[in-house]
Amino acid sequence: MKVSELGRYSEIGRQLETEAPAAERVRAEAPSILSEEHFHRMVCLERKRAERSGKPFLLMLLDAGKFLSSAKNGKALENVLSALSLTTRDTDVTGWYKHNSVVGIMFTEIAVDLKKSILATMLLRVSSALRECLTLEQFSQISISFHLFPEEWDEETPELPNDSALYPDLRQEESRKRASRAFKRLMDLAGALAALLVLSPFFLLIALAVKLSSKGPMLFRQQRIGQYGRRFTFLKFRSMFANNSSDIHKEYVRKLIAGKADQRGREGVFKITDDPRITPIGRILRRTSLDELPQFINVLKGDMSLVGPRPPLPYEVEAYDVWHRRRLLEARPGITGLWQVSGRCRTRFDDMVRLDLQYARKQSLWLDLKILLRTPAAVLSGDGAY
């Protein structure tokens, strides 16, 4: 390139820089603030790191609407970023959560014993820093929110928390796969309606057998946890004696999730195979998976899908490790899934979760069809069903 041409391009560059919006110039001058795409990626990576390490992180969002994108407020943005730099460490990450509108900061690896007190401390520090560099009018336009990961989930929470701000990747994936999810829902509706029509004689026979064999209702209703922690009423044909205690199952599930459960019955089976709560008819229904048929009603209602992870009980979720929770966030629960056609109760709990996450990552209509086609063979074989 000639010297004269270099001078001309430099002059054009200076002119464009002068005419560019102030917020854009500040962003260019502040390489420490990541772009929206890169910051979202960092949130996702930090979330997965925290799942394994057990060290919480705090996501702080400063939402100023259109205030930060205004050219006349370019200096204010520079002041905001300078003020925030005084409250962060070298290991913390600053970026655009929403371009030119919401600034995000991740305070990483927070001490576990300080995670409850850190919110008030950070709010005080950030508010004080912003008040010193902004006018009262500018400060009043900014709203600050805090999002702590991992959220606290427990059995007593009516609606388990799911802070969507901590999962920007899931929102993007939801938007990207909107068309395929619509087709999946249509397939669910068609499949559930067809199954209910074709299997209606079995419904009547099974309901009569359950009613005549033991006291209690024909259907068993139970609270389960669906996608995003939403609770719903899960339906099965009753396979247990009425008014029994769940203590046996609760204790075993906790051991199973912790990797401390003994193999029961047949070699390699990870489930209670001699449960005294189950009726004679119930054993047949469980062995053949016929007790699951009413879940087609759950599919019609939208609580479940034909294919997906099995919906857990609230006390199961309470015993989850943090990374186990992703199986509740990344896919709607289903009647069948990779776990069911891969050995079911012969699979360790962690491996089951990995299968569920694998399904969520590779989820497609073709994969659903393959799993549905493999399900009858798994049911007829009774492998892992108890």
SVG drawing of the C-alpha trace seen along z (x, -y; Angstrom):
<svg xmlns="http://www.w3.org/2000/svg" viewBox="-63 -15 68 77">
<polyline fill="none" stroke="black" stroke-width="0.4" points="0.0,0.0 1.4,-3.5 2.1,-6.1 -0.5,-8.5 -3.1,-5.8 -2.3,-4.9 -2.7,-8.5 -6.1,-8.7 -7.4,-5.6 -6.1,-6.9 -8.0,-10.1 -11.2,-8.2 -10.7,-6.1 -10.4,-9.2 -13.6,-10.6 -15.5,-7.4 -14.4,-7.3 -15.5,-10.9 -18.9,-10.1 -19.4,-6.8 -21.8,-6.6 -20.1,-7.3 -21.1,-4.0 -19.4,-2.2 -16.2,-4.2 -16.2,-3.4 -16.6,0.3 -13.7,0.2 -11.6,-1.6 -12.5,0.9 -11.3,4.3 -12.0,5.8 -15.8,5.7 -16.8,8.7 -19.3,8.8 -22.8,10.2 -22.0,13.5 -18.7,14.0 -20.1,13.0 -23.0,15.4 -20.5,18.1 -18.5,17.3 -21.7,17.5 -22.3,21.0 -18.8,22.1 -18.6,20.7 -22.0,22.4 -20.6,25.8 -17.4,25.2 -19.3,24.3 -21.4,27.5 -18.2,29.6 -16.2,27.5 -19.0,26.6 -17.8,23.0 -20.7,20.6 -20.6,17.5 -22.6,14.3 -23.9,12.7 -24.7,9.0 -26.7,7.2 -26.9,3.4 -29.9,2.6 -30.0,-0.9 -32.4,-0.4 -31.5,-2.8 -29.5,-5.1 -26.1,-3.5 -26.6,-3.4 -27.3,-7.1 -24.4,-9.0 -24.6,-11.8 -24.2,-9.3 -20.9,-7.9 -19.0,-9.6 -21.5,-8.1 -20.9,-4.6 -17.1,-5.2 -17.7,-6.3 -19.9,-3.3 -17.2,-0.9 -14.5,-2.7 -16.6,-2.5 -17.3,1.2 -13.6,1.9 -13.1,0.7 -15.5,3.4 -14.1,6.3 -11.1,8.7 -8.9,9.8 -10.7,13.1 -14.1,11.5 -15.6,11.1 -17.3,8.0 -19.3,8.0 -22.5,7.0 -25.4,9.2 -27.6,7.3 -25.7,5.2 -25.6,1.5 -28.3,2.0 -27.4,4.4 -23.9,4.8 -23.1,8.0 -20.3,8.9 -19.5,12.4 -17.9,12.6 -16.4,16.0 -15.5,18.6 -17.3,17.1 -16.7,18.7 -19.6,21.1 -20.0,19.7 -20.2,16.1 -22.7,16.6 -25.7,15.4 -24.0,12.2 -22.3,11.4 -25.4,10.0 -25.9,7.1 -22.1,6.4 -21.9,6.2 -25.0,4.1 -23.6,1.6 -20.2,1.5 -21.6,1.1 -24.2,-1.5 -21.6,-3.6 -19.2,-3.4 -21.9,-4.4 -23.2,-7.3 -19.8,-8.8 -19.5,-8.9 -23.0,-9.5 -25.6,-12.2 -28.7,-11.5 -30.7,-11.4 -28.3,-9.0 -28.2,-6.7 -32.0,-6.6 -32.1,-5.1 -30.0,-2.0 -31.5,1.1 -29.3,3.7 -30.1,7.3 -28.1,10.2 -28.3,13.9 -26.5,16.5 -25.5,19.9 -26.3,22.5 -29.8,21.7 -31.1,23.4 -33.5,26.2 -35.3,28.2 -38.3,30.5 -40.3,27.9 -40.1,25.3 -43.5,25.2 -42.0,24.1 -38.3,24.9 -36.2,21.8 -35.0,21.4 -33.3,18.1 -33.4,17.7 -30.7,15.0 -28.2,17.7 -29.1,19.7 -28.8,17.4 -27.7,20.4 -30.9,22.3 -33.0,19.3 -31.0,19.1 -31.4,22.8 -35.1,22.6 -35.4,19.8 -33.2,21.6 -35.2,24.9 -38.6,23.3 -39.7,25.0 -38.5,28.4 -40.1,28.1 -43.4,27.3 -43.1,30.4 -42.2,32.5 -45.3,31.2 -47.5,32.2 -45.9,35.6 -46.6,35.9 -50.2,35.0 -50.7,37.4 -48.9,40.2 -50.7,39.8 -54.1,39.6 -53.4,42.7 -52.1,44.6 -55.2,43.8 -57.5,44.9 -55.7,48.1 -55.0,49.1 -58.4,48.1 -59.5,51.8 -56.3,52.4 -57.1,49.3 -60.5,50.8 -59.1,54.2 -56.1,52.9 -58.3,50.5 -60.7,53.4 -57.8,55.6 -56.3,52.9 -59.7,52.2 -60.6,55.8 -57.1,56.9 -56.7,54.3 -58.4,51.4 -57.7,47.9 -58.1,45.8 -57.4,47.2 -55.1,44.3 -52.1,43.3 -51.5,39.5 -48.1,38.1 -46.3,34.8 -43.4,34.8 -40.9,32.2 -41.1,31.2 -39.0,29.0 -37.7,25.8 -38.7,27.2 -42.4,27.0 -44.5,29.4 -47.3,31.4 -49.6,34.3 -48.1,37.5 -50.5,40.4 -49.9,44.1 -52.1,47.2 -51.8,47.9 -49.3,50.8 -48.9,50.4 -51.1,50.9 -53.0,47.7 -51.7,45.4 -48.2,46.8 -45.1,44.9 -42.5,43.6 -39.7,43.9 -38.2,47.1 -38.0,45.6 -36.8,42.2 -33.9,43.8 -32.9,46.0 -33.1,43.1 -30.8,40.9 -28.2,43.7 -28.6,44.4 -28.0,40.7 -25.0,40.6 -23.6,43.7 -23.9,45.7 -26.8,48.0 -26.3,51.7 -27.2,53.7 -30.5,55.5 -31.9,58.8 -30.4,59.7 -26.8,58.8 -26.4,55.2 -29.9,54.0 -30.1,50.6 -33.6,50.6 -35.7,52.0 -36.7,55.4 -38.4,56.8 -40.5,53.8 -43.2,55.0 -45.5,52.1 -46.2,53.5 -49.4,55.6 -49.3,58.9 -51.1,57.2 -48.7,54.3 -45.7,56.5 -47.1,57.6 -47.9,54.1 -44.5,52.8 -42.7,55.8 -44.6,55.0 -44.6,51.2 -48.4,51.2 -48.7,49.1 -47.2,46.2 -50.1,46.0 -52.0,43.1 -49.0,40.9 -50.3,40.4 -52.8,38.1 -49.8,36.1 -48.5,35.9 -51.8,34.4 -51.8,31.9 -48.2,30.8 -46.6,31.9 -44.6,34.5 -43.4,35.6 -43.4,39.0 -39.5,39.0 -37.4,37.3 -35.9,37.8 -38.1,39.4 -39.7,36.8 -38.2,37.1 -39.9,36.9 -39.4,33.7 -37.3,35.6 -35.1,37.0 -34.3,33.5 -33.4,32.5 -30.7,35.1 -29.4,34.1 -25.8,32.9 -25.8,29.5 -25.0,30.9 -27.8,33.4 -30.3,30.5 -29.5,29.9 -31.7,32.9 -34.7,30.8 -33.7,27.8 -32.6,29.0 -35.6,31.2 -39.2,31.9 -39.7,35.1 -40.9,38.1 -42.5,41.5 -39.5,43.2 -36.0,42.1 -32.4,43.1 -32.2,44.5 -35.3,46.7 -33.9,48.3 -30.3,48.6 -30.9,51.0 -33.0,48.9 -32.4,49.9 -29.1,51.6 -27.7,48.1 -26.1,46.2 -27.8,42.9 -24.9,40.7 -24.9,42.6 -28.7,42.1 -28.2,38.4 -25.5,38.4 -27.8,40.2 -30.5,37.6 -28.0,34.8 -26.8,36.6 -30.4,36.7 -31.0,33.0 -27.9,32.1 -28.7,34.3 -32.5,33.9 -34.2,34.2 -37.3,35.7 -35.2,38.5 -33.7,39.4 -37.2,39.4 -38.4,41.8 -35.5,44.1 -36.1,44.2 -39.8,44.8 -39.1,47.7 -36.7,49.3 -39.1,48.9 -41.5,51.8 -38.6,54.3 -37.3,52.8 -40.8,53.2 -41.4,56.8 -38.0,57.9 -38.7,56.5 -35.0,55.8 -34.4,53.6 -38.1,53.2 -39.2,53.9"/>
</svg>
